């Protein structure tokens, strides 16, 4: 009688073992995505975020006309120019990026004579003075990113008021330049 339970046990193991030892069938597919680089920068007339960066209504007009006195005056006695502009950057660059700023003095050329008026342009406490700065300055530095990100910082201009007040007649122009430098 003892042989029957042993035989029954061996038969059970024999039938179950191939079923449990066999690999179950499987099916799979791969999923992939390619995310393009977004390295965008512009000057805006208001602070922007990810939702408002692309709005055309945020685009800065492209120039600031300085009026030192009289109707439309937008410069105070210290040379601070009243205008609103932001340097705004949208990026998903994993390695980060830097935005550098430089500027040229206001200048007016008549014949062979060029007159200049210097000014200081600043972004979030970082300044570039056209009188004595020669190398671009870093105004935004983002070390690395783990997602899409926006930086939007105010720009200010302070004209050297004494140079403005003693300048010769003419139309003066200067340029503030921002350069996006990708870390990778």
FENSUL-V153955 format. One line per field, one symbol per residue. burial: + if it has 24 or more other C-alpha atoms within 12 Angstrom, else -. A space follows every 10 residues. Layout:
burial = ???
//
This chain:
burial = ---------- ---------- ---------- --------++ ++++++++-- --+----++- ---+-+++-- ----+---++ +-++++++++ +++--+++++ +++++++--- ----++++++ +++--+++++ -----+++++ ++-----+++ ++++++++++ +--+------ -+-+-+++++ ++--
//
